[in-house]
Amino acid sequence: MYIRQISRKNKNGTTTRYVQLAHNERNPVTGTPQAKVLYHFGRADELDTEGLKRLAASIHRFIGEP
């Protein structure tokens, strides 16, 4: 799993970025890896970064120190 940013060009020439949680899976027919989006966080400029930090801290507490 990883967090990725994708961008889209708007009609007026501006670029909008979106943040997603994705996971690579192999296509059973072609055998090539394809990204499967698990969650859309929304636009990067409107992202709740403090909420993402809390989520990461919660995951870290759940997993614990290696």
C-alpha positions in Angstrom: 0.0 0.0 0.0 1.1 3.5 -0.7 -0.2 7.0 -1.0 -0.1 8.5 -4.4 -0.8 11.8 -6.0 -2.5 12.1 -9.4 -3.0 15.3 -11.3 -5.6 16.4 -13.8 -5.4 19.4 -16.1 -8.5 21.6 -16.2 -10.0 23.3 -19.1 -8.6 26.7 -18.0 -5.0 25.3 -17.9 -4.6 24.9 -14.2 -3.6 21.6 -12.7 -5.5 19.9 -9.8 -3.8 17.2 -7.7 -5.7 14.4 -5.8 -4.3 12.2 -3.1 -5.2 8.5 -3.0 -4.4 5.3 -1.0 -3.6 2.6 -3.5 -2.4 -1.0 -3.7 -0.9 -2.8 -6.7 -2.5 -6.0 -7.9 -1.6 -8.2 -10.9 -4.1 -8.4 -13.7 -4.9 -12.1 -14.1 -5.2 -11.8 -17.9 -2.1 -9.7 -18.8 0.0 -10.4 -15.7 0.9 -6.7 -15.4 0.5 -4.8 -12.1 -2.3 -2.3 -11.9 -3.0 0.2 -9.1 -6.2 -0.4 -7.2 -7.4 2.7 -5.4 -8.6 1.8 -1.9 -9.5 5.3 -0.7 -9.7 8.8 -2.2 -8.6 11.5 0.3 -9.6 14.3 -2.1 -7.9 17.4 -3.5 -4.3 17.9 -2.3 -4.9 21.6 -1.6 -8.0 20.8 0.6 -6.4 17.9 2.4 -6.6 17.6 6.2 -3.0 16.9 6.8 -3.5 16.9 10.6 -6.1 14.2 10.2 -3.6 12.1 8.1 -1.0 12.6 10.8 -3.4 11.3 13.4 -4.2 8.3 11.2 -0.5 7.5 10.7 0.0 7.8 14.5 -2.9 5.5 15.1 -1.6 2.9 12.6 1.8 3.2 14.2 0.4 2.5 17.7 -1.5 -0.5 16.4 1.5 -2.0 14.7 4.0 -1.1 17.4 7.7 -0.8 17.2 9.5 -3.5 15.1 
